[in-house]
Amino acid sequence: MFPLSPDGSGQDCWVCGEPIADRGHALCHNCHRPFHLRQQEGGNGADCGEVWVNDQYLAMEFVCFICLGKQSEPGGIEPPLATSH
C-alpha cells in the first residue's frame, strides 16, 4: 500500500518522505496517504498538512500540503492546473 520506513516499523510521510512515528500523523482525506501532523498546539514534531473543522459536515478534515497545493509531489511533479504553485 504505502512504503515502509527503512527499519520496517512504520510508514513514510507522503509529503516529506521521513518515517512516521506511532503518534503525530494523519491520513489525508483527499489522497488517503499518511503525513506528519502534530496532535497538539505547540507540540513537538513536523506538520506536513493542515486540519480544520468543516462547518457544513461538522467534521474534522485532514489534508496534506500536496493536496492543498502548498508543496509539489515527491519527484518534483507540478500540482494540478488551477491550484496554487
C-alpha positions in Angstrom: 0.0 0.0 0.0 2.5 2.7 1.2 6.2 2.3 1.6 7.6 1.1 4.9 10.3 3.1 6.8 13.8 1.7 6.4 13.5 -0.3 9.7 10.1 -1.7 8.6 8.3 -0.3 11.7 6.0 2.2 10.0 5.2 4.3 7.0 6.9 7.2 5.4 5.3 10.7 5.2 3.9 11.3 1.7 5.0 14.9 1.9 8.5 14.9 3.3 9.5 11.3 3.0 10.6 11.0 6.6 9.4 8.0 8.8 6.2 8.5 10.7 6.2 7.6 14.4 3.2 5.9 16.1 1.8 9.3 17.1 1.8 12.6 15.2 0.3 11.7 11.9 -2.9 11.7 9.9 -4.3 10.3 6.7 -5.2 12.8 4.0 -8.9 13.0 3.2 -8.1 13.7 -0.4 -5.3 11.2 -1.4 -5.6 8.9 1.6 -1.8 8.9 2.2 -0.1 9.4 5.6 1.5 12.7 6.6 3.0 14.3 9.7 0.6 16.3 11.8 1.1 17.5 15.4 -1.8 16.4 17.6 -1.5 19.4 20.0 -1.0 23.1 19.5 2.6 23.9 20.3 3.7 20.3 20.4 6.9 18.9 19.0 7.2 17.5 15.5 6.6 18.4 11.9 3.4 19.5 10.2 3.1 18.3 6.6 -0.6 19.2 6.3 -3.5 21.0 8.0 -6.6 20.1 9.9 -9.8 22.2 10.3 -13.5 21.8 11.2 -15.8 21.6 8.1 -18.8 23.8 9.1 -21.1 22.1 6.6 -20.5 18.5 7.9 -19.3 19.3 11.4 -16.3 17.1 11.0 -12.6 17.5 11.1 -10.8 17.4 7.8 -7.2 16.4 7.4 -5.4 17.3 4.2 -1.7 17.1 3.3 0.3 20.1 1.8 0.5 18.3 -1.6 -3.3 18.2 -1.9 -3.6 21.7 -0.7 -1.2 22.8 -3.4 1.4 24.2 -0.9 4.1 21.7 -1.9 4.8 19.6 -5.1 4.7 15.9 -5.1 7.8 13.9 -4.4 9.9 13.8 -7.6 9.0 17.4 -8.5 5.7 16.8 -10.2 3.8 20.0 -10.7 0.5 20.5 -8.9 -2.7 20.3 -11.0 -3.8 23.3 -13.0 -6.0 25.9 -11.3 -4.2 25.3 -7.9 -1.5 27.3 -6.1 2.1 26.9 -7.3 
